[in-house]
Amino acid sequence: MHWEESLSVLPRFSTGGARAFRPGLKTMTALLRDMGNPHLAYPCVHVAGTNGKGSTASLLSAIGTSTGRRMALHTSPHLCHVGERMRINGTPASAAWLASAVGRYRSLFVKHCASYFEATTALALQYFADNDADCAVIETGLGGRLDATNVIVPVLSIITHIDLDHTDILGHTIAQIAAEKGGIIKPDIPVITGCGAPAANILREMASERRSAFHEVGQDCEILHATPYSQTITVHTPMRSYQSVRLGLAGYHQTRNAVLAIRAAEQVFAEMNPEHVATGLRKVCRLSGLRGRLEPIKDQPLMVLDVAHNPASLVAALQHVRRYCTGSLMVLFAAMKDKAVPEMASALAEARASVLACSLESDRAMADAALSRIMNEAGVPVIFSGSVSTAWHHAHSIATENDAVLVAGSHQLIEQVLQQSA
């Protein structure tokens, strides 16, 4: 059996939804034990949150790389290749290493009935050990308390913005979701967060119970200049000011993530200086391999890819693209059935966007006809309904140089559009 097929047959949340979610750490603990506990070979930083955790993890990793460290980064889901889940200094694991590693550990995945996420997370932790990582930044998958990544004992825990998402699994209130995300807080390990009340109150109480130093990050950032592609910011922390640094990510929400990453870097990286921060922020995409965060792939018309898949993240993406659009705003959109699609439709209506509704090849995905119906009920014009490839070509054919096209709603949609535009 080919190594990719060996992984694809494992239960996977992106296609199977909640049926494939395996909460609890027993399987992961046993699997890693049989693999030799690779996660103990290097220090880790653990990152959880609803929105911004992938960007924050990537920014922190890029800053670490700029200091000369071999920075490992685990994020999920991947966009085009499973190797993207395990990167060192921005470079994904090769197919050759994955083939060898899956061959070595396939029997253990079967023995422990591992899910796709558990297997790929274990592979990432092994890859970092095999390649002598100096430090690893580990993003959670879903939640925190029962997430497979929660087997690590980090030097620092980070919790980004918290909002309603995966409510069928994590809870229906911000407080419930905060308690799940806060499950990564370990006894006597400091935690830093950028979320506000009421989530921050829950996290502060959890940190106090675990005797963990609690650091709450404010919005100590000034935007000096912004473009559709990047922004220049000044950041003030209790340690120092970082003057007029270029952030290689667009969108106001990314400034919050940048402040959080800087504050974390100040705690984790000894002998770090402002130039390391400036380089990491400016070259974040190259140094970390980050993609799909308000990523422009064309000018006139402006075409932007964003992995936003819940109402809060979609609002942020729409606000950014609308700011640079003097014509019509069109959104190539797809979503999973378990997402808050009516709420996202309301956000699209508020942004005065028209939608190209797309079908994805996944049992978990909502059909384009169902998407169209929800959009129509919210007053959103649906100008196309069909496959991703046809919708993408249709958007190209009708968009004028003053229009903007945002692709959002699902990681799988971004993956397919990247394949179309390659």
KATA-V331532 format. One record per backbone hydrogen bond with DSSP energy under -0.5 kcal/mol. CO is the residue of the C=O (numbers start at 0). NH is the residue of the N-H. If there is no record, write none. Layout:
{{CO/NH} {CO/NH}}
This chain:
{{1/5} {2/6} {3/7} {4/8} {6/9} {10/115} {11/14} {11/15} {12/16} {15/18} {16/19} {17/20} {20/22} {24/28} {25/29} {26/30} {27/31} {28/32} {29/33} {30/34} {31/36} {32/35} {36/39} {37/40} {42/135} {43/154} {43/155} {44/137} {45/157} {46/139} {47/159} {50/160} {51/55} {52/56} {53/57} {54/58} {55/59} {56/60} {57/61} {58/62} {59/63} {60/64} {61/65} {62/66} {63/66} {63/68} {64/67} {68/70} {69/71} {69/133} {69/134} {70/88} {71/136} {72/74} {72/86} {73/138} {80/83} {81/84} {82/85} {82/92} {84/74} {85/92} {86/72} {87/90} {89/91} {90/87} {93/97} {94/98} {95/99} {96/100} {97/101} {98/102} {99/103} {100/104} {101/105} {104/107} {104/108} {105/109} {106/110} {107/111} {108/113} {109/112} {114/118} {115/119} {116/120} {117/121} {118/122} {119/123} {120/124} {121/125} {122/126} {123/127} {124/128} {125/129} {126/130} {127/132} {128/131} {133/42} {134/71} {135/44} {135/137} {136/73} {136/138} {137/46} {143/146} {145/23} {146/149} {147/150} {148/151} {151/153} {155/45} {156/191} {157/47} {158/193} {158/194} {160/49} {160/50} {162/164} {165/168} {165/169} {166/170} {172/176} {173/177} {174/178} {175/179} {176/180} {177/181} {179/144} {179/182} {180/183} {181/184} {185/188} {187/189} {189/156} {190/214} {191/158} {192/216} {195/198} {195/199} {197/201} {198/202} {199/203} {200/204} {201/205} {202/206} {203/207} {204/208} {205/209} {206/211} {207/210} {209/187} {212/190} {212/214} {213/215} {214/192} {214/216} {217/219} {218/220} {219/235} {221/223} {221/233} {224/231} {229/226} {230/232} {230/246} {231/223} {231/224} {232/244} {233/221} {234/241} {239/236} {240/242} {241/234} {244/232} {244/246} {245/247} {246/230} {250/253} {250/254} {251/254} {251/255} {252/256} {253/257} {254/258} {255/259} {256/260} {257/261} {258/262} {259/263} {260/264} {261/265} {262/266} {263/266} {263/267} {264/268} {267/269} {268/271} {272/275} {272/276} {273/277} {274/278} {275/279} {276/280} {277/281} {278/282} {280/247} {280/283} {282/286} {283/287} {283/289} {284/288} {291/293} {291/306} {293/295} {294/304} {297/302} {301/404} {302/296} {302/297} {303/406} {304/294} {307/408} {309/313} {310/314} {311/315} {312/316} {313/317} {314/318} {315/319} {316/320} {317/321} {318/322} {319/323} {320/323} {321/324} {323/325} {327/329} {327/403} {328/353} {329/331} {329/405} {330/332} {330/355} {331/407} {332/357} {334/365} {335/338} {338/340} {339/343} {340/344} {341/345} {342/346} {343/347} {344/348} {345/349} {346/350} {347/352} {348/351} {351/328} {353/330} {354/356} {354/382} {354/383} {355/332} {356/385} {358/387} {359/361} {361/364} {363/336} {366/370} {367/371} {368/372} {369/373} {370/374} {371/375} {372/376} {373/377} {374/379} {375/378} {378/380} {380/354} {380/382} {383/356} {385/358} {386/390} {387/391} {388/392} {389/393} {390/394} {391/395} {392/396} {393/397} {394/398} {399/402} {401/325} {401/326} {402/301} {403/329} {404/303} {405/331} {405/407} {406/305} {407/333} {409/413} {410/414} {411/415} {412/416} {413/417} {414/418} {415/419} {416/420} {417/421}}
